[in-house]
Amino acid sequence: MKTTGNTIFMTGGTSGIGLELARRFRDLGNTVIISGRRKDLLDTIAAEDGIEGILLDVADPASITAAFEQVTSSHDVNVLITMAGIMQVEDLRYPAHLDTAEQTIDINLLGTIRTIATFTPYLLKQTDPVILTVSSGLASVPLTITPTYSATKAAIHSYTQSLRIQLADTGIQVIEVVPPKVRTGLLDEDDGEGAMPLDEYADETISLLQQQPDADEILVDRVHFLRHAERENRYDQVISALNSLA
């Protein structure tokens, strides 16, 4: 992936990792369009950061279609980043957790799949097309207080691998971005113990994209502890250590 001269559409991007990466891509000379469910927040970001925003709810197929038509009618998008997601605590002892599980799957997993399905035929006609999915270190070792979130990220990892292989001869590059625990508003982790500062995460991610334009995965150093736990025969120790903190 080239890191300048793109037109990037991002699902989500109104806070946390998404907004910080949107700013970094903008500063590198890309046109960036973010999206979200809150018009007031999108308007504020447009005024303060100069980043265009489009209303989008990835849980609503009609909303995805409308956003696609809006953004592609005014921009030649060549990069899609599926950033939208939620993370919520669940107690699996009680059936009430099913509402949270269904919402998490609808947004994190189905929202990603719906968006990619909508944009892929269009991207096949573009120059230098790229799809970036966003999983998590928790795709490899679950945080057990957020079981469905962790499961959706594992599914995103698997789906991305299949997507990459199926699109291998089409010219669309498929990259999986794999964050560790980062200081964002997700699960109230702005100042979470052991969380990577947001600026540091964004810096390292952009640097890796610049250094590894043909990369399949973007793994900052801090996520290797989780990503490679099973490969390095550390899984039991890592899942115990991760969840003892929770």
PyMOL commands that set and color helices and strands:
alter all, ss='L'
color gray80, all
select helices_A, chain A and resi 16-27+39-49+61-74+97-123+137-139+147-166+186-188+198-211+221-227+235-245
alter helices_A, ss='H'
color red, helices_A
select strands_A, chain A and resi 7-11+31-36+52-55+79-82+130-134+173-178+217-219
alter strands_A, ss='S'
color yellow, strands_A
deselect
rebuild
show_as cartoon
